[in-house]
Amino acid sequence: MLYLPYDKNYLEFPFDANQGMHLLSPPSSGFKRSESQEGIVENALSKPIASENLAQLVENKSNIVIITSDHTRPVPSQITMPIILSEIRKKNKSAKVTLLISTGMHRPMSEEEIQARFGKDVLSQVTIVNHLAEKDEDMIYLGILPSGGELWINKLAVEADLLIAEGFIEPHFFAGYSGGRKSVLPGIASHKTVLFNHNSDFINSPYARTGILENNPIHKDMIWAAGQAKLAYIVNVIINSKKEIIHCVAGHPVEAHKRGCEFVEKMTAVTLKPADIIISTNGGYPLDQNVYQAVKGMTAAEATAKDGAVIIMIAGCREGIGGNNFYHQMADASTPKETMEKIMATLNIETEADQWQSQILARVLLKHKVILVTEPKLAEQVEKMHMKYAPTLEAAFNMALIQKVWTQKLL
């Protein structure tokens, strides 16, 4: 029996290798830590990559800003942040420390989410601010990106004496990998900058794919933006399926991130097993909190799907669809092809919010049927977005079997 992450629980699936079923499980699922999660982070900070120690960097700084991930990322900040703050206070007991939540284009974190993420002890030591991408008065212009777009980022970061970022690294479906430079762009960038960086030409690039950094136009802009923002130091963790820290890199924003990505590749890369039916998850909450985020899991399935394969995506989606723009870009079109054509005809400087997610979903749907296992209240909206809804994993699997039999008869 397989237990597949769904929201904060699991769905069961009767796995049988004798029936031609294959399990693609990353090496990280069986990785054994040699020390505690705290020990892993402390060890990384004691041996920074291509950088001075954090305690040395903070000397004589009065205004330190730490960019930190929002509610859509399972960063274990209750472990990492106390260690980072302790390292800062070794050499600087008086500096003001601000946590700037890198919401990108997402909604702000709620007070409840902030309390759960950081804990009272951390919050008693810092000022915490949600980045609001559409609040133009909070942004400062820092030049023209390599792609030609304008770089505007949160002025709190620009005005800091020292800019640090914490986060985690995982494969990302168009930035190659998360973490590192991504804390700045899209994390604390203006909506205008994010929209240009996520334009349809870049999303369409064969290099804007999972695990690819070289020649990736989105990554290139992100690296440049982090440099302009003077991001000085990162603390990025790698986690397993239980969301436990199994590795950590700290130090130079580019070099430490590169080292972290190399580790992630070793821990997540699997040999493709082309299949007619693929079941995928987003790893449970918070990564599967809406349909928008669930598109990421669909691209993982897409990578190992035969032509015409059926993708079964399971996602709790406790927050619903994940954006009105995303919903209407799909639902208001008669077909995914219509959505794709409209997006590809949109000029880079006129990119609309969420269109990158719609573009990727449309790309998947042009090649595959997608059955989404989620909450019943979303059934009608899911169907309007050109996917099929299933109330249970068993029902989805039976639907997929029928679909494949029907398709084979046509062939």
Secondary structure, DSSP 8 states (H G I E B T S, - for coil): -EEEEETTEEEEE---GGGT------GGGG---SS-HHHHHHHHHHS-BSS--HHHHTTT-SEEEEEEE-TTS---HHHHHHHHHHHHHHH-SS-EEEEEEE-TTS----HHHHHHHHHHHHHTT-EEEE--TT-GGGEEEEEE-TTS-EEEEEHHHHT-SEEEEEEE--EETTTEE-SGGGGTTTTTB-HHHHHHHT-HHHHHSTTSSTT--TT-HHHHHHHHHHHHTTEEEEEEEEE-TT--EEEEEEESTTHHHHHHHHHHHHHH------EEEEEEE--STTTTSSHHHHHHHHHHHHTTEEEEEEEEEE---TT-SS-HHHHHHHHTSSSHHHHHHHHHTS-GGG--TTHHHHHHHHHHHTT-EEEEE--GGGHHHHHHTT-EEESSHHHHHHHHHHHHHHHHHH-
